């Protein structure tokens, strides 16, 4: 099978064509992961574009994006496959008088009663291009589920007891994201290439805002990015905002037709930026003035 990209520059061009502004180290990681058929584990701060990598890749390649959103308590059935029990039961009741038990059992555990979940769907995909499988926020899932993934990520196959071993028709492009709410296992990391994404520099964030927020003026965009950079430099915040918060805030300010950040405007729209009540309460006096770049104000308390 041909590799999806001919070079790192081709990855940069493809992501840029989807309005995803990528650094060269990100493009290099994507190029190697797709060329070597290895999963790419992307860790970093929340809201900094990890999930968007998979979306942009799928769009650039014109292939299917298959997303498995992880959460506490996620198990193999919800991620892999389930049997359509109501349909099985109805079939049994209709046909139990007409067929012997062995034949009926073979029928109700056949393909037409199988409900594909994201992992099985990714293995059985047979389009012209391999699908992009996004395993999103794996750190939210339990360690037991993480262990379950190891065989799939190593061999790209699973065993359904009633149907046998199912091997990938085409090896999917796998992107795994983590916000580092817990440490992932060494066994999983060994099966992946690794990339860390931090907060962007203000000039890069400004470029992102200009591309993603129609109608945003240059001066207001610069003020937003400078404000966000000062917030992220502080260690006292309960939750520091990511690029997704910057985008939402910029869209809100454009909708309000506001040309500049002022203390009253920041207080009124602070819910776009801060998601914890203690952070909202911290916007008092010198703290807010310093975040707005007032050189006479004191630093954040």
HUNORWO-V147961 format. One record per backbone hydrogen bond with DSSP energy under -0.5 kcal/mol. NH is the residue of the N-H (numbers start at 1). CO is the residue of the C=O. If there is no record, write none. Layout:
BEGIN
nh,co
NH,CO
NH,CO
END
This chain:
BEGIN
nh,co
11,7
12,8
13,9
14,10
15,11
16,12
17,13
18,14
18,15
19,16
20,15
21,19
22,20
27,23
28,24
29,25
30,26
31,27
32,28
33,29
34,30
35,31
36,32
37,33
38,33
39,191
40,174
41,39
41,193
42,40
42,176
43,41
43,195
44,178
45,197
48,45
53,49
53,50
54,50
54,51
55,51
56,52
57,53
58,54
59,55
60,56
61,57
62,58
63,58
66,64
66,132
67,65
68,134
69,67
70,68
70,136
74,71
79,75
80,76
81,76
82,115
84,113
85,83
88,84
89,85
90,86
91,87
92,88
93,89
94,90
95,91
96,92
98,95
99,95
104,100
105,101
106,102
107,103
108,104
109,105
110,107
113,110
114,111
115,82
116,114
117,80
119,79
120,80
121,117
122,118
123,119
124,120
125,121
132,64
133,131
133,173
134,66
134,132
135,133
135,175
136,68
136,134
138,135
138,177
140,137
141,138
146,142
147,143
148,144
149,145
150,146
150,147
151,148
152,148
153,149
154,150
155,151
156,151
156,152
158,166
160,158
160,164
161,159
163,160
164,160
166,158
167,165
168,156
169,123
173,131
174,172
175,133
175,173
176,40
177,135
178,42
189,185
190,186
191,187
191,188
192,189
193,39
195,41
197,43
198,196
204,201
205,201
206,202
207,203
208,204
209,205
210,206
211,207
212,208
213,209
214,212
216,213
221,217
222,218
223,219
224,220
225,221
226,222
227,223
228,224
229,225
230,226
231,227
232,228
233,229
234,230
234,231
243,47
244,47
246,242
247,243
248,244
249,245
250,246
251,247
252,248
253,249
254,250
255,251
256,252
257,254
258,253
259,257
266,262
267,263
268,264
269,265
270,266
270,267
272,269
273,270
274,270
279,276
280,276
281,277
282,278
283,280
284,282
287,284
289,285
290,286
291,287
292,288
293,290
294,289
295,293
297,294
END
